[in-house]
Amino acid sequence: MELFARSEKTRVVEEIGGVARLGELVRELGGRRVLLVTDPGIVAAGHVERGEAALRAAGLVVERFADVHENPTTADVARGLAVARDFGPDLLVGFGGGSPIDVAKGVNFRVSCGGEMSDYRGRATATASLLPLVAVPTTAGTGTEVQSFALIADAATHQKMACGDPSAAPKIALLDAELTLTLPPFVTACTGLDAIGHAVESAVTKPRTTVSAHYARAAFEVLAANFPRVVDVPTDLAARAGMLRGAALAGLAIEHSMLGAAHSLANPLTVRHALPHGQAVGTMLPYVVRFNATLEPATRQTYAALARSGGFADAHAPDEQATEALATVLIRFLRLAGLPVDLKPLGLDERALRALAGEAAEQWTAQFNPTPVDPSAFERLLNSAS
């Protein structure tokens, strides 16, 4: 199978400095009036100005919506929708990390199909044709640039909704490593850990397929090889390009496979204790690996295969030993990034752990974990990390 199969819904364009081609790529899709969705940080970094210049040089009319927040909610989508209705775009560009790209998808649902964001929770939910979308990621993390789902939280309850339709996937994902050079080291680390979590979790979920297995393995190999380098030498463009490639491969693995318990735990840790999403995923992932491997032999075999393909276990090492090597390297990645390897810094008491476990069990991704997880299982996992 090709690294990025041509049969996928999204065409992946990898090019350092490729943002200069954004207008050309949009014109290929027939775009004339472009709504660019981004956030203030990307504007301040100067990247949006470069993107808009490329669009205008191609003769396109551009409107900017830059009021997207981290962990976006239905309120972000509603503000973007108001701009879209006034402007009347025929194409959207999601420019930034996962938040702007997901909001662009949310705006697309609502401007094209009407209704509220909650109407599009689940799969195949679009009721009309969606506008073409081009995604330009500036972080190597979520993989949403190649996915048909948007994660949008309800502004009132903060519950995350996975809103999806095959036609919501971006038509083009433009991977330009230069756009990631301005990321602070902490953000580089957290987004990288998130992408690694996507590769490891999507490899073992219940809906996994041979296609998702290909993408998950390829993603883990690329990400594990480049993460230490990008943390140690942030200016290394080759390493940053590798991280962008790995994040997109992991995004495709999710598209075919979904996620598991580490992400179920990460969401309430972020909401209740302000732990950044990627850090929360990275912290919980080694404990989830050990938990799943103990209870599920087939999962243990898959984890062991990942460790071997990444070069962290000998080809002839027993599965138990190789799986522990995988958990160990995941912990090493946390240490390389200067992050805690457990939840002890949060000082969680028994009541807090129980509340987190209950909320983790309600997350959409919990149902896809290879080993059944209920509040009791999540509490055991949290205790092991505390």
N, C-alpha and C positions, 0 to 999 in steps of 0.2 A: 504494500500500500504506500502511496506517496505520503510525504510528511504532512502536507495539507491537501487532502483529496479533492479533486476537482468536482466531485459529486456533492460537496458540502454547499449549504445555502449561501455561505459568505466566501467571497474571493479575498484571499489574504495577499496584500502587497507589502513586502519587506524591503525597505530602502532607507538607508541613512540619508537624511536631508530630504526625504520624500514628501514632506509637508509642502514643498514648493510645487508638487504635482497635484495638489488637492483639487484645484479648479479643473484641471484636465480630467481627473477621475470622475468628478461630479458631472461634467458635461457628457461623459460617456454614458451616464445613466439618464441623460435627458433633463437634468436639472437646470432651472433658470432662476428661480427665486428660492434662496437657501436660508433656512433658519438655523443658525449655529447656536447650539446649547452648550454652555460651559459654566465655569465657576470663577469667583474673583481671584483665586490663587493662580489659576492658569492665565488669566488676563494679566496679572501683575508680573508673571514670569516672562511676558512678551510673546508667548507662543500663539495666542489667539490673533494678535496683530499679523503675524506671519501667515497664519492660515487664511485670514480674511483677505490679505493682499493677494494671495494665490487665487482665491475665488474671484475677486474683482478683476484681476488681470485676465481671467478667462471670460470676462464679460457677464458675470453673474451678479444679480442683485442680492445683497446680504443683509440680514437682520440678526442682531445678537441678543440672546437671552443668557445673561451671566449670573442669575440669582439662584444658583443651585447650591444646596448645603450638603455637607457630609452626611452619610446615612439618610438619603432623601426620603421625604414623606409625600403624601398626597397633596400637601400644601405647595411643595415645590412644583409638582406637575400642574397644579391649578394655575400658578403664576405663569408658567411657561405656556399653558394653553391660552391664556388671555393674550399673550404676545402673538402666538400663532394665529389666532382668529383675526387679530387686527392686520397682520402682515399677509397672510394667505400664501404660505410656502408650497412649493411642489416637491421639495426635498429637504430632509433634515440632516444636519451634521452633529453628531455627539462628539465633543472635543474635550478630553480630560480623562480623569480616572473613571472608575465604575459609576460614580454618582451622576455625572453629566450624561453619560451614555445611557444609563437606565432611565433618567428623566426624559431624554429624547425619545426613548421607546414609549414611555408613558404618555407623553404629549402626542405622539403619533397615534396611539390607540384612541385617545379622547378626541383629537381633532378630526380623525378619519371616521370614527364609529360612534361618537357621542358618549353619553352615559358617564358613569363614575369609574374611578380606577378599580374599585372592588368588583365591577362587572367583568373584569378581565383576569380575575384570579383563576389559575389553572392552565390547562393546555387548550390550544385551538379555540381561542375565545373571541377572535376578531369577527365582527359582523359585517365588515365592508373591507374593501381594498385599502391597505396601508400605503403611505408614501414611502418612496425609497429612502434608506438611511445609510449614511456613511459614518463609520466609527473611527476616531483617531485617538487611540489610548495614549495617555501621557504617564501612566504607571504600568508596571508589569505585575498585575495582581489578579483582578477579578475574572478576566477572560470573557467579559460580557460583550466584547467587540465581535465575538463569533457565535453568540448565543441568541436564542429566540425568546428568552425570558428576561424580564426586568424585575429587580427586587425593590419594591416600594413599600415603605412602612405607612400604616394608617396614622395620620397626624394625631388622632385622639388617643388611640390605644398603644401606639408604637409597635404593634404586631406587624411583622414583615409579611408582605404578600408576594408570592411568585406569580407574576402575570405574564402569560405567554401565548404565542401563536407562531407557527412556522414562518409566516410572512413578516414577523417582527424582527427576525434576524437581519443585521446589517447586510446590505448588498456587497459592501467593500469594507474591509478592515485595513487601515493604513498603519503599518508598524514602522515608526521612525524613531530610532533609538536616541537621536539628538534631543527629542522632546522630554526624555527622562533624566537628562543630565542635571536639571535644576532641582530634582527631588532632594529634600533633606535626607540625611542618612537614616533617620528613624523611619521615615515613610518608605524609603527603599527597602529596609529590612522587613517592615510589616507587610507590605504588598508582596514581597518575595515569599514570605512565609505562608501567606494566604494561597499563592499559586502552588506552592509545594503541597499544601494541604489539599488542594483540589486534585492534584495528581494522585496522591496517596489514597484519598477517600474514594474517588471515582473508580479506582482500580478494583475495589472490592464490594461495591454496593450491590444490593439485590438485583437491580435492573441491568447490571453490567452486561456488555456484549463483546464480541470479538473486536468490533470497531472501537468501542470505548477502551478496551484493553490496549489496543495499539496506541491510541492517543495518550492514555495515562502513562504507559511505559516510556514513550518518547518524551513526554513532558517531564517526567521525573529525571530521566537521564540528563536532559538539557539544563533543567533548573538546578539539580544537585551539582552539576559541573560548574555552573556560573555564579551561584549564590555566594560562595565564599569570596570569589574574586570581586564581585560588584560591591560587597560590603567592605572589603579591604582597599580596593582601588575604585572609588566611585566614578572616576573619569574614564574608565575603560569602556570604550564604545562597543567593542566586540562582546564584552560580558553583558552590557546592557541590552544589546541586540539579542543575545541568547536568552536573557530573561523575558524579553517581550515575546520571543518565539515560544518559549516554554509556557508562558502564561496563556497564550492563544491555544496551544496544543491542549493544555489542561482544560481550557474553556470548552473545547470540542469534546473532551472526555466527559465533562459534566453534561453537555448537551445530549449525549447518548447514554448517560449512566446515573446522573444525580450525585448527591453527597450524603454524608452520614453523621455520626454522633458528634464528632469534633465541631462541626458547624452548628449542630443543634445546641451545644453547650456555649459556643462563642456568642450567639445572639443575645441571650440574657446576661452574659458577663459584660457585654458592651452596654446594654441598656441600663442595667442596675449598678454597674461599678465602673463605667466609663473606660473599660479596657479596650483599646483599639482592636478592631475586628481581626486583623492579621495576627496580632500578638496573641489574642485569645485562642485563635485556631492553632497557632504554633505551640502554645503552651499545653493545650489539651491533647494534641495529636499523638505524642508518644504514649500517653496513658490509654488512649483509645486503641492504638495499635496493639498494645499488650493485652488489653481486655478482649478485643475481637479475636486475636490469635489464640488465646487460651481456650476459647469456647468453640471455635469454628476452624476445623482442619483445612478446608479449602481456602479459607481466607488467609490462614497462616502460610500456605503454599504460595499464594499470590504476593503477600508481603515479602516472603523470602526471595521470590523471583525479582521483585523490585530492588532489593538490596544487592542481589548479584548483578543485575543489569547496570546498576549505578556504580559498581566496583567496590561496594562496602562489605561484601562477603565472598568467600571463596566459592567457586563453582560447585564444589563437592561438599560444602558445609551443610549440616543438617538444617532442616527448615526452622527448628526452634532457635538455633544459633544465628541463622541469617536474619530471622525476624527481630531478634534482640539487637542485631547490628543495625537494622533499620531504625528502631526506636532510639538507639544510642546516637546515630548520626543526626536524627531530628533534634535531639537535645543539644548536640554540638552546634547545630545551626543557631539555636537560641543564644548559646554562649558567645558565638562569633559576633552576633549582633548586639551583645551587651545587654540582653534581656533576661529576666528571671526565668528559671526552668520549672517553676511551680507557681501555685497561687498564694503562697505564704505571705508575700508582701501585702495582699489585700486584707489579711486578718479576718477571714470569714468565720463566723461562728456557726453552730449547728443549725440555727434557725435560717441563716442566710443560705447555707448549703442546701437545705431542704427546699427553700423557695426557688433557688436556681434550678434544682433538679426537676421540680414540677414544671417550670416554664420550658426547660429543655425538652421534656417529653411531649410538649404541645407543638414543637417546631415541625414544620413540613418535612425537613430532611430526616427526622428521626425514623420515619417509616422505611427509609431506604437502607439503613445500617444493616450489615450482613448478620449481625447478632441482634436479636430482639432487645430493645431498650425501653424500660419503663422508668417512672420516677425513682424506684429503688435502685435500678442499675445506674442511673445517672448520679444518684447520691454516692454510690460506691466509687464511681469514677472521680467525682469531685473530691471525695475524701482522700483518694490515692494521690491527688495533686496538691493536697493541702497539708 
